[in-house]
Amino acid sequence: MTDETGSDTERHLREALKHLGQAQDDDDLRKTNAVALEEVSNTVSSVLREYEGDE
């Protein structure tokens, strides 16, 4: 993976985390959706940590 591709990937993952966080803050979400969002958020965070560890 090139540095440019890695930068794009990291930027997209961080944007996804931001959007997930905003969705979790929305009081209208049902509990099922909140749990699913939390799991996706945890997965994206894990990928970012692994990515940062590879640099």
C-alpha positions as CSV (number, residue, x, y, z in Angstrom):
1,M,0.0,0.0,0.0
2,T,1.4,3.4,-1.0
3,D,1.6,6.3,1.5
4,E,-1.1,8.1,-0.4
5,T,-3.4,5.1,-0.3
6,G,-2.7,4.7,3.4
7,S,-3.5,8.4,4.1
8,D,-6.8,8.0,2.2
9,T,-7.7,4.9,4.2
10,E,-6.9,6.5,7.5
11,R,-8.8,9.7,6.6
12,H,-11.9,7.6,5.5
13,L,-11.7,5.5,8.7
14,R,-11.5,8.6,10.9
15,E,-14.5,10.2,9.0
16,A,-16.4,7.0,9.6
17,L,-15.6,7.1,13.3
18,K,-16.8,10.7,13.4
19,H,-20.1,9.9,11.7
20,L,-20.6,6.9,13.9
21,G,-20.0,9.0,17.0
22,Q,-22.6,11.6,15.8
23,A,-25.1,8.8,15.1
24,Q,-24.6,7.4,18.6
25,D,-25.3,10.8,20.1
26,D,-28.7,10.9,18.3
27,D,-31.3,10.1,21.0
28,D,-33.6,8.7,18.3
29,L,-31.6,5.6,17.7
30,R,-33.1,2.3,18.8
31,K,-30.9,0.2,21.1
32,T,-30.3,-2.4,18.5
33,N,-28.8,0.3,16.2
34,A,-26.8,1.7,19.0
35,V,-25.2,-1.7,19.7
36,A,-24.5,-2.2,16.0
37,L,-22.9,1.2,15.8
38,E,-20.8,0.6,18.8
39,E,-19.5,-2.7,17.3
40,V,-18.7,-1.0,14.0
41,S,-17.0,1.8,15.8
42,N,-14.9,-0.6,17.8
43,T,-13.9,-2.4,14.7
44,V,-12.9,0.8,12.9
45,S,-10.9,1.9,15.9
46,S,-9.1,-1.5,16.0
47,V,-8.2,-1.2,12.3
48,L,-6.8,2.3,12.9
49,R,-4.7,1.2,15.8
50,E,-3.3,-1.7,13.8
51,Y,-2.7,0.7,10.9
52,E,-0.9,3.2,13.1
53,G,1.2,0.3,14.6
54,D,2.3,-0.7,11.1
55,E,3.8,2.7,10.2
